[in-house]
């Protein structure tokens, strides 16, 4: 395997930047970059001038070398903490390439850790989600998986399925009359419990995804209902233009706020009304699209009689400061202009978000993990239905093995190159 180099801290001017090197030529590259230590020691940081090709000094850095396999990547690895001037960073990287490195691909350091059995695929994904999480709660969930939380839960379910398969295979050559007493009944109970656990994991993914990626909260309603005023009030800044002229907002405006630790993308949409304006029609089409994908919809209008309730909707009466007589049913009455009852509205938003998904011990942090749980759950359900209708044990075992294969995909040590590329392409270059 070749040797790679990349800056692991964000580009731009800063006090300190860290350049990482990993691969068989690491020690040789470090020996040429500095003049203080020629007898490198494992995990023993040292301060040294950095040398250009002509042996002139261009910076001073703290250097730490880790010998494989006792490193993040499982191979020789070095971290060079220099001053965060982009010119200095570029010089360190270019000299490293001159001495035998190549520029690392996105996520290549973690990919090498995976290929060198330092972590499984679920732990590798946890590194990515830990970096990308938009809330502290999300980072805590990711860290649990980095420590092996998901791998442990998946292994427990796999072992349970393997145990059931073992019991069935033991009885495959035995006539139905000679089967162990209560074998089918007990197996149905076990598989049903496992399927429910995976179902709870899928419900948990909804909640985890809110903490990791953030929630979408859309403000919708008729024109002149005060949507932009409410948008500005919740942001606590004049972000959207407000006026009494219908159709002022024609596009979707959005900004991010934090509600009790949950990152929320707040969206102000075009007013809903009958219009001949082609531009307004486009705006209302976008409004409809945003409503469909939203986690919560703050609708500035009354509930329609006989309409099936959408649990995502909060029906709000705005402009109560005008003290006009109104009719109809509303969840909350506010004045966006005066700030009245805004705290009640925020509480209602958080309540709606809390109702989406459930807590689960099986923490899924990626779409790939979710899809594999869906596949595994599907075959567990199929095996359950087979047992209930008296299907042959061979067919049931086949379904259980298919369920196992999906679980294997979540954590397995070897997998297809295209899957690996998909997983690690979302990483930053230096990780």
MARRO-676430 format. One record per residue (C-alpha): residue number from 1; residue in one letter; x, y, z. Coordinates in nm, 3 decimals. Layout:
REC   drenmar   marfi         u         v         w
REC       NUM       A         X         Y         Z
...
This chain:
REC   drenmar   marfi         u         v         w
REC         1       X     0.000     0.000     0.000
REC         2       X     0.128     0.347    -0.085
REC         3       X     0.173     0.643     0.151
REC         4       X    -0.081     0.927     0.163
REC         5       X    -0.083     1.281     0.300
REC         6       X    -0.356     1.536     0.369
REC         7       X    -0.438     1.829     0.592
REC         8       X    -0.687     1.703     0.852
REC         9       X    -0.792     2.049     0.971
REC        10       X    -1.004     2.296     0.768
REC        11       X    -0.816     2.502     0.511
REC        12       X    -0.772     2.870     0.584
REC        13       X    -0.565     3.077     0.824
REC        14       X    -0.557     2.950     1.181
REC        15       X    -0.323     2.924     1.479
REC        16       X    -0.256     2.553     1.425
REC        17       X    -0.312     2.307     1.141
REC        18       X    -0.247     1.933     1.137
REC        19       X    -0.113     1.739     0.839
REC        20       X    -0.144     1.360     0.850
REC        21       X     0.074     1.104     0.675
REC        22       X     0.003     0.732     0.665
REC        23       X     0.174     0.440     0.495
REC        24       X     0.504     0.251     0.468
REC        25       X     0.713     0.560     0.381
REC        26       X     0.589     0.766     0.678
REC        27       X     0.909     0.743     0.884
REC        28       X     1.128     0.827     0.584
REC        29       X     0.916     1.133     0.497
REC        30       X     0.925     1.261     0.857
REC        31       X     1.302     1.210     0.874
REC        32       X     1.345     1.433     0.570
REC        33       X     1.097     1.701     0.680
REC        34       X     1.264     1.781     1.016
REC        35       X     1.612     1.788     1.169
REC        36       X     1.557     1.728     1.543
REC        37       X     1.480     1.356     1.560
REC        38       X     1.642     1.097     1.337
REC        39       X     1.566     0.807     1.573
REC        40       X     1.187     0.827     1.573
REC        41       X     0.995     0.679     1.865
REC        42       X     0.634     0.561     1.885
REC        43       X     0.387     0.816     2.024
REC        44       X     0.660     1.048     2.149
REC        45       X     0.581     1.405     2.036
REC        46       X     0.873     1.637     1.964
REC        47       X     0.918     1.997     1.851
REC        48       X     1.130     2.052     1.544
REC        49       X     1.202     2.308     1.268
REC        50       X     1.059     2.209     0.929
REC        51       X     1.308     2.199     0.644
REC        52       X     1.262     2.300     0.282
REC        53       X     1.445     2.115     0.000
REC        54       X     1.748     2.340     0.043
REC        55       X     1.748     2.262     0.420
REC        56       X     1.631     2.615     0.509
REC        57       X     1.374     2.641     0.790
REC        58       X     1.022     2.755     0.695
REC        59       X     0.832     2.674     1.019
REC        60       X     0.839     2.488     1.350
REC        61       X     0.603     2.198     1.422
REC        62       X     0.502     1.950     1.687
REC        63       X     0.542     1.605     1.533
REC        64       X     0.408     1.274     1.661
REC        65       X     0.471     0.937     1.494
REC        66       X     0.267     0.623     1.559
REC        67       X     0.404     0.287     1.446
REC        68       X     0.164     0.036     1.296
REC        69       X    -0.041    -0.153     1.396
REC        70       X    -0.075     0.073     1.704
REC        71       X    -0.215     0.369     1.512
REC        72       X    -0.547     0.499     1.386
REC        73       X    -0.495     0.349     1.039
REC        74       X    -0.317     0.034     1.156
REC        75       X     0.000     0.138     0.968
REC        76       X     0.280     0.388     1.031
REC        77       X     0.115     0.729     1.078
REC        78       X     0.242     1.078     1.160
REC        79       X     0.072     1.401     1.261
REC        80       X     0.246     1.731     1.194
REC        81       X     0.097     2.024     1.386
REC        82       X     0.233     2.340     1.224
REC        83       X     0.116     2.702     1.205
REC        84       X    -0.210     2.731     1.016
REC        85       X    -0.088     2.949     0.731
REC        86       X    -0.217     2.796     0.403
REC        87       X     0.127     2.858     0.248
REC        88       X     0.294     2.650     0.521
REC        89       X     0.033     2.374     0.495
REC        90       X     0.076     2.356     0.119
REC        91       X     0.455     2.339     0.161
REC        92       X     0.436     2.050     0.408
REC        93       X     0.199     1.859     0.177
REC        94       X     0.401     1.927    -0.140
REC        95       X     0.730     1.825     0.025
REC        96       X     0.564     1.506     0.154
REC        97       X     0.454     1.426    -0.202
REC        98       X     0.807     1.494    -0.325
REC        99       X     0.941     1.244    -0.069
REC       100       X     0.704     0.964    -0.168
REC       101       X     0.345     1.046    -0.070
REC       102       X     0.033     1.109    -0.273
REC       103       X    -0.267     1.323    -0.179
REC       104       X    -0.521     1.121     0.020
REC       105       X    -0.871     1.066    -0.113
REC       106       X    -1.176     1.165     0.097
REC       107       X    -1.200     0.936     0.399
REC       108       X    -0.888     0.741     0.304
REC       109       X    -0.735     0.741     0.653
REC       110       X    -1.050     0.587     0.801
REC       111       X    -1.082     0.354     0.502
REC       112       X    -0.732     0.225     0.577
REC       113       X    -0.832     0.175     0.939
REC       114       X    -1.126    -0.033     0.817
REC       115       X    -0.917    -0.237     0.572
REC       116       X    -0.656    -0.298     0.843
REC       117       X    -0.924    -0.433     1.081
REC       118       X    -0.899    -0.141     1.324
REC       119       X    -1.276    -0.096     1.301
REC       120       X    -1.580    -0.246     1.130
REC       121       X    -1.795    -0.066     0.874
REC       122       X    -2.047     0.059     1.131
REC       123       X    -1.764     0.218     1.331
REC       124       X    -1.622     0.378     1.016
REC       125       X    -1.962     0.531     0.942
REC       126       X    -1.976     0.650     1.302
REC       127       X    -1.663     0.856     1.239
REC       128       X    -1.835     1.031     0.949
REC       129       X    -2.160     1.093     1.139
REC       130       X    -1.964     1.215     1.443
REC       131       X    -1.803     1.483     1.226
REC       132       X    -2.122     1.572     1.038
REC       133       X    -2.370     1.573     1.328
REC       134       X    -2.552     1.901     1.379
REC       135       X    -2.623     1.856     1.750
REC       136       X    -2.442     1.748     2.065
REC       137       X    -2.697     1.473     2.120
REC       138       X    -2.619     1.347     1.769
REC       139       X    -2.246     1.334     1.837
REC       140       X    -2.308     1.132     2.154
REC       141       X    -2.508     0.876     1.957
REC       142       X    -2.235     0.855     1.693
REC       143       X    -1.970     0.808     1.958
REC       144       X    -2.161     0.512     2.103
REC       145       X    -2.138     0.343     1.763
REC       146       X    -1.771     0.437     1.732
REC       147       X    -1.719     0.246     2.057
REC       148       X    -1.893    -0.053     1.900
REC       149       X    -2.250     0.000     2.022
REC       150       X    -2.421    -0.084     1.693
REC       151       X    -2.183    -0.372     1.623
REC       152       X    -2.262    -0.526     1.961
REC       153       X    -2.640    -0.499     1.914
REC       154       X    -2.621    -0.644     1.562
REC       155       X    -2.402    -0.930     1.684
REC       156       X    -2.656    -1.013     1.956
REC       157       X    -2.940    -1.036     1.701
REC       158       X    -2.721    -1.239     1.462
REC       159       X    -2.636    -1.487     1.736
REC       160       X    -3.006    -1.528     1.816
REC       161       X    -3.088    -1.599     1.451
REC       162       X    -2.795    -1.841     1.421
REC       163       X    -2.921    -2.024     1.730
REC       164       X    -3.267    -2.062     1.575
REC       165       X    -3.115    -2.182     1.245
REC       166       X    -2.908    -2.437     1.439
REC       167       X    -3.217    -2.577     1.608
REC       168       X    -3.400    -2.603     1.275
REC       169       X    -3.109    -2.768     1.094
REC       170       X    -3.080    -3.023     1.373
REC       171       X    -3.442    -3.117     1.306
REC       172       X    -3.438    -3.108     0.926
REC       173       X    -3.395    -3.483     0.892
REC       174       X    -3.656    -3.561     1.155
REC       175       X    -4.021    -3.618     1.074
REC       176       X    -4.270    -3.359     1.190
REC       177       X    -4.403    -3.605     1.446
REC       178       X    -4.057    -3.632     1.606
REC       179       X    -3.984    -3.259     1.626
REC       180       X    -3.879    -3.119     1.964
REC       181       X    -4.185    -3.023     2.166
REC       182       X    -4.283    -2.660     2.124
REC       183       X    -3.997    -2.599     1.872
REC       184       X    -4.216    -2.411     1.626
REC       185       X    -4.406    -2.224     1.897
REC       186       X    -4.088    -2.108     2.073
REC       187       X    -3.919    -2.014     1.746
REC       188       X    -4.217    -1.801     1.643
REC       189       X    -4.190    -1.618     1.975
REC       190       X    -3.815    -1.560     1.932
REC       191       X    -3.836    -1.442     1.570
REC       192       X    -4.129    -1.215     1.650
REC       193       X    -3.923    -1.051     1.926
REC       194       X    -3.625    -1.005     1.691
REC       195       X    -3.844    -0.852     1.420
REC       196       X    -3.992    -0.607     1.670
REC       197       X    -3.641    -0.508     1.782
REC       198       X    -3.547    -0.424     1.424
REC       199       X    -3.876    -0.238     1.381
REC       200       X    -3.795    -0.030     1.688
REC       201       X    -3.450     0.038     1.540
REC       202       X    -3.617     0.181     1.228
REC       203       X    -3.838     0.401     1.445
REC       204       X    -3.526     0.507     1.633
REC       205       X    -3.360     0.606     1.305
REC       206       X    -3.626     0.874     1.256
REC       207       X    -3.533     1.030     1.588
REC       208       X    -3.158     0.987     1.536
REC       209       X    -3.182     1.147     1.194
REC       210       X    -3.344     1.455     1.348
REC       211       X    -3.050     1.491     1.587
REC       212       X    -2.787     1.416     1.321
REC       213       X    -2.919     1.602     1.017
REC       214       X    -3.170     1.842     1.170
REC       215       X    -3.545     1.886     1.135
REC       216       X    -3.735     2.072     0.865
REC       217       X    -4.000     2.310     1.002
REC       218       X    -4.212     2.484     0.740
REC       219       X    -4.426     2.794     0.794
REC       220       X    -4.721     2.784     0.554
REC       221       X    -5.061     2.940     0.510
REC       222       X    -5.255     3.195     0.305
REC       223       X    -5.110     3.525     0.191
REC       224       X    -5.086     3.804     0.449
REC       225       X    -5.119     3.559     0.739
REC       226       X    -4.791     3.681     0.892
REC       227       X    -4.564     3.394     0.786
REC       228       X    -4.258     3.610     0.724
REC       229       X    -4.315     3.802     1.047
REC       230       X    -4.324     3.473     1.238
REC       231       X    -4.015     3.354     1.049
REC       232       X    -3.828     3.666     1.161
REC       233       X    -3.960     3.632     1.516
REC       234       X    -3.840     3.271     1.552
REC       235       X    -3.500     3.365     1.406
REC       236       X    -3.488     3.678     1.621
REC       237       X    -3.373     3.882     1.322
REC       238       X    -3.518     4.062     1.018
REC       239       X    -3.441     3.789     0.768
REC       240       X    -3.750     3.802     0.548
REC       241       X    -3.913     4.107     0.390
REC       242       X    -4.258     4.175     0.534
REC       243       X    -4.537     4.385     0.386
REC       244       X    -4.916     4.401     0.359
REC       245       X    -4.893     4.333    -0.016
REC       246       X    -5.010     3.979    -0.097
REC       247       X    -4.746     3.762    -0.264
REC       248       X    -4.443     3.942    -0.115
REC       249       X    -4.273     3.606    -0.044
REC       250       X    -4.243     3.415    -0.371
REC       251       X    -3.959     3.177    -0.296
REC       252       X    -3.862     2.956    -0.002
REC       253       X    -3.645     3.136     0.254
REC       254       X    -3.465     2.926     0.510
REC       255       X    -3.229     2.960     0.804
REC       256       X    -3.112     2.738     1.089
REC       257       X    -3.202     2.771     1.456
REC       258       X    -3.143     2.549     1.758
REC       259       X    -3.444     2.438     1.961
REC       260       X    -3.345     2.261     2.284
REC       261       X    -3.049     2.092     2.121
REC       262       X    -3.227     2.001     1.797
REC       263       X    -3.100     2.179     1.484
REC       264       X    -3.399     2.308     1.292
REC       265       X    -3.406     2.433     0.934
REC       266       X    -3.685     2.691     0.946
REC       267       X    -3.853     2.767     0.612
REC       268       X    -4.072     3.060     0.511
REC       269       X    -4.290     2.978     0.211
REC       270       X    -4.503     3.159    -0.044
REC       271       X    -4.862     3.232     0.055
REC       272       X    -5.139     3.003    -0.066
REC       273       X    -5.406     3.174    -0.275
REC       274       X    -5.572     3.168    -0.616
REC       275       X    -5.362     3.367    -0.861
REC       276       X    -5.301     3.414    -1.231
REC       277       X    -4.937     3.505    -1.174
REC       278       X    -4.707     3.236    -1.315
REC       279       X    -4.434     3.338    -1.066
REC       280       X    -4.668     3.303    -0.767
REC       281       X    -4.782     2.963    -0.900
REC       282       X    -4.420     2.846    -0.903
REC       283       X    -4.382     2.972    -0.546
REC       284       X    -4.692     2.783    -0.431
REC       285       X    -4.569     2.467    -0.603
REC       286       X    -4.248     2.495    -0.401
REC       287       X    -4.458     2.549    -0.088
REC       288       X    -4.643     2.222    -0.153
REC       289       X    -4.314     2.038    -0.201
REC       290       X    -4.176     2.175     0.126
REC       291       X    -4.490     2.078     0.317
REC       292       X    -4.469     1.719     0.191
REC       293       X    -4.109     1.675     0.313
REC       294       X    -4.139     1.873     0.639
REC       295       X    -4.109     1.724     0.985
REC       296       X    -4.339     1.993     1.125
REC       297       X    -4.571     2.237     0.948
REC       298       X    -4.673     2.560     1.122
REC       299       X    -4.991     2.640     0.936
REC       300       X    -5.124     2.992     0.989
REC       301       X    -5.485     2.902     0.942
REC       302       X    -5.770     2.701     1.093
REC       303       X    -5.834     2.331     1.079
REC       304       X    -6.076     2.225     0.809
REC       305       X    -6.382     2.037     0.930
REC       306       X    -6.385     1.670     0.834
REC       307       X    -6.022     1.680     0.717
REC       308       X    -5.802     1.392     0.833
REC       309       X    -5.560     1.527     1.089
REC       310       X    -5.192     1.538     0.992
REC       311       X    -4.985     1.490     1.311
REC       312       X    -4.711     1.712     1.165
REC       313       X    -4.939     2.019     1.147
REC       314       X    -4.973     2.290     1.411
REC       315       X    -5.270     2.513     1.330
REC       316       X    -5.196     2.868     1.443
REC       317       X    -5.408     3.180     1.469
REC       318       X    -5.178     3.480     1.424
REC       319       X    -5.238     3.852     1.480
REC       320       X    -5.431     3.816     1.806
REC       321       X    -5.303     4.165     1.889
REC       322       X    -5.559     4.301     1.640
REC       323       X    -5.837     4.159     1.860
REC       324       X    -6.055     4.059     1.568
REC       325       X    -6.337     3.809     1.607
REC       326       X    -6.241     3.479     1.448
REC       327       X    -6.404     3.142     1.410
REC       328       X    -6.266     2.796     1.362
REC       329       X    -6.039     2.557     1.548
REC       330       X    -5.672     2.635     1.622
REC       331       X    -5.397     2.468     1.826
REC       332       X    -5.232     2.792     1.936
REC       333       X    -5.310     3.162     1.917
REC       334       X    -5.015     3.400     1.881
REC       335       X    -4.899     3.744     1.781
REC       336       X    -4.581     3.711     1.577
REC       337       X    -4.549     4.090     1.565
REC       338       X    -4.568     4.133     1.942
REC       339       X    -4.404     3.801     2.034
REC       340       X    -4.704     3.675     2.230
REC       341       X    -4.725     3.298     2.295
REC       342       X    -4.415     3.226     2.085
REC       343       X    -4.274     3.010     2.365
REC       344       X    -4.594     2.802     2.355
REC       345       X    -4.546     2.760     1.980
REC       346       X    -4.184     2.646     2.027
REC       347       X    -4.301     2.395     2.290
REC       348       X    -4.558     2.261     2.043
REC       349       X    -4.290     2.227     1.772
REC       350       X    -4.066     2.029     2.008
REC       351       X    -4.360     1.808     2.108
REC       352       X    -4.433     1.727     1.743
REC       353       X    -4.065     1.644     1.685
REC       354       X    -4.047     1.423     1.995
REC       355       X    -4.339     1.219     1.863
REC       356       X    -4.147     1.130     1.547
REC       357       X    -3.959     0.810     1.612
REC       358       X    -3.879     0.622     1.931
REC       359       X    -3.574     0.550     2.143
REC       360       X    -3.389     0.231     2.053
REC       361       X    -3.075     0.055     2.173
REC       362       X    -2.991    -0.009     1.808
REC       363       X    -2.863     0.328     1.685
REC       364       X    -2.868     0.364     1.306
REC       365       X    -2.682     0.665     1.170
REC       366       X    -2.682     0.610     0.794
REC       367       X    -2.927     0.532     0.516
REC       368       X    -2.718     0.227     0.425
REC       369       X    -2.760     0.084     0.775
REC       370       X    -3.132     0.155     0.767
REC       371       X    -3.177    -0.019     0.430
REC       372       X    -3.002    -0.331     0.557
REC       373       X    -3.218    -0.339     0.870
REC       374       X    -3.526    -0.309     0.646
REC       375       X    -3.400    -0.606     0.443
REC       376       X    -3.323    -0.815     0.750
REC       377       X    -3.659    -0.735     0.909
REC       378       X    -3.838    -0.827     0.586
REC       379       X    -3.690    -1.176     0.578
REC       380       X    -3.756    -1.227     0.949
REC       381       X    -4.119    -1.142     0.882
REC       382       X    -4.122    -1.383     0.588
REC       383       X    -3.978    -1.664     0.802
REC       384       X    -4.235    -1.589     1.072
REC       385       X    -4.522    -1.609     0.828
REC       386       X    -4.378    -1.934     0.690
REC       387       X    -4.369    -2.095     1.033
REC       388       X    -4.724    -1.986     1.109
REC       389       X    -4.862    -2.143     0.791
REC       390       X    -4.657    -2.462     0.828
REC       391       X    -4.392    -2.407     0.560
REC       392       X    -4.097    -2.646     0.540
REC       393       X    -3.806    -2.578     0.773
REC       394       X    -3.571    -2.564     0.470
REC       395       X    -3.755    -2.260     0.336
REC       396       X    -3.766    -2.097     0.679
REC       397       X    -3.391    -2.151     0.724
REC       398       X    -3.330    -1.995     0.382
REC       399       X    -3.522    -1.682     0.485
REC       400       X    -3.334    -1.664     0.816
REC       401       X    -3.001    -1.689     0.633
REC       402       X    -3.110    -1.404     0.404
REC       403       X    -3.194    -1.199     0.712
REC       404       X    -2.845    -1.272     0.845
REC       405       X    -2.677    -1.158     0.524
REC       406       X    -2.838    -0.814     0.554
REC       407       X    -2.715    -0.783     0.913
REC       408       X    -2.368    -0.887     0.798
REC       409       X    -2.368    -0.594     0.557
REC       410       X    -2.392    -0.347     0.847
REC       411       X    -2.065    -0.443     1.015
REC       412       X    -1.875    -0.689     0.796
REC       413       X    -1.503    -0.654     0.745
REC       414       X    -1.504    -0.711     0.371
REC       415       X    -1.744    -0.566     0.122
REC       416       X    -1.768    -0.455    -0.241
REC       417       X    -1.551    -0.167    -0.363
REC       418       X    -1.854     0.031    -0.485
REC       419       X    -2.011     0.016    -0.138
REC       420       X    -1.684     0.125     0.023
REC       421       X    -1.656     0.414    -0.222
REC       422       X    -2.008     0.523    -0.135
REC       423       X    -1.941     0.510     0.241
REC       424       X    -1.609     0.697     0.240
REC       425       X    -1.682     0.954    -0.033
REC       426       X    -1.874     1.169     0.216
REC       427       X    -1.572     1.200     0.447
REC       428       X    -1.344     1.503     0.458
REC       429       X    -1.004     1.452     0.292
REC       430       X    -0.795     1.445     0.611
REC       431       X    -1.012     1.183     0.786
